[in-house]
C-alpha cells in the first residue's frame, strides 16, 4: 500500500462537506487548519478593499486508490474547478513516523468488506 497525504484547501463554508467526503472514502483522522488566502488574481469588494477569503486546510492519509477517489470526489462535489472554491493535491509518503500504517490498512480492508456486503 502506497500511502498518500491528501491536502484539500477549501472555502470555509465547504469544510463540513469536505470532511464528510474524506470520511466516506476512508479517512479516519483529518487535521484541519484555519487559513486565509488572497487568491490569484486578488478580487476586490467595496471601496477598493481586497477580500481575503477564509479557508480550511484539511490533511489526511489514505492508500493511493482511495486517495485518488477522494480527490476526484472532492473536486467534483465541491466544484473546486470554479474560482475561489479551493484545490486538492496529494503527496506520496516515504515514511510515516507515529502513524500505524498496519492499523490504517486493517481499517480500510474492513471498509471494503462492509461495502462488498452492502452490494
Secondary structure, DSSP 8 states (H G I E B T S, - for coil): --EEEEEEEEEGGGHHHHHHHHHHTT----EEEEEE---SS-EE-GGG-EE--EEEEEEEEEEHHHHHHHHHHHHHHTTTTSTTSEEEEEEE-S--SS--HHHHHHHHHHHHHHHHHH-
